[in-house]
Amino acid sequence: MLRKSKQAFPKSSINAFHEDGDVKIVKATIEHAGYLQHHLRDTDIRECMIHGATPWRALHVPLSSKHAKTWTGLYKDKPVCMFGVFPFENTAHLSSGHIWLLGSNVLDEFPRKFLTTSKLMSNWLCNQYDWVENLVPVEHERTIRWLDWLGYSFSNQPTVINGYHCLRFVRCQPEIEVRFD
């Protein structure tokens, strides 16, 4: 019996950082942000609100930073999510950033395509930094399960952001130890 070989990632093309059938990952643009700001899932709009940002701001600010890595996930050439890492500490010995994703309901309509690609992309992004982190509202159980599946660790104690309880999640390179004190 022949085994399938592991999928190469990224599988780049002239038009995409990664392309696999109907799914593409491309550099994010203002046009992608402009489209997605009107098509975000309710949970993603809520996360923006908790952090004190509008969907417009959450999607456009990373595009204005020359240090941020910001990508768009396309399904059948339509933006379904934007994601990336916004660096917050970069020294000669340490690099870290806030990892994030905001998406539309299309992600929930085609979960297998999203899950496979999100795992590959998360691994790739995490390998670019010593550690990445962010916060997720404790009520967003589906997101927490997905982040756990991607290999993130969670704090035991919630952090309160604008009156909402959130969990800090972190993923590090093996030689880095993060303590939730």
HELIX and SHEET records of a PDB file:
HELIX    1   1 ILE A   30  LEU A   36  1                                   7    
HELIX    2   2 ASP A   42  ILE A   50  1                                   9    
HELIX    3   3 PRO A   55  HIS A   60  1                                   6    
HELIX    4   4 VAL A   61  SER A   64  5                                   4    
HELIX    5   5 VAL A  106  GLU A  109  1                                   4    
HELIX    6   6 PRO A  111  CYS A  126  1                                  16    
HELIX    7   7 GLU A  141  TRP A  149  1                                   9    
SHEET    1   A 8 HIS A  18  ASP A  20  0                                        
SHEET    2   A 8 VAL A  23  LYS A  27 -1                                        
SHEET    3   A 8 LYS A  69  TYR A  75 -1                                        
SHEET    4   A 8 LYS A  78  ASN A  90 -1                                        
SHEET    5   A 8 SER A  95  GLY A 103 -1                                        
SHEET    6   A 8 TRP A 131  PRO A 137  1                                        
SHEET    7   A 8 TYR A 164  CYS A 172 -1                                        
SHEET    8   A 8 SER A 153  PHE A 154 -1                                        
SHEET    1   B 8 HIS A  18  ASP A  20  0                                        
SHEET    2   B 8 VAL A  23  LYS A  27 -1                                        
SHEET    3   B 8 LYS A  69  TYR A  75 -1                                        
SHEET    4   B 8 LYS A  78  ASN A  90 -1                                        
SHEET    5   B 8 SER A  95  GLY A 103 -1                                        
SHEET    6   B 8 TRP A 131  PRO A 137  1                                        
SHEET    7   B 8 TYR A 164  CYS A 172 -1                                        
SHEET    8   B 8 THR A 159  ILE A 161 -1                                        
END                                                                             
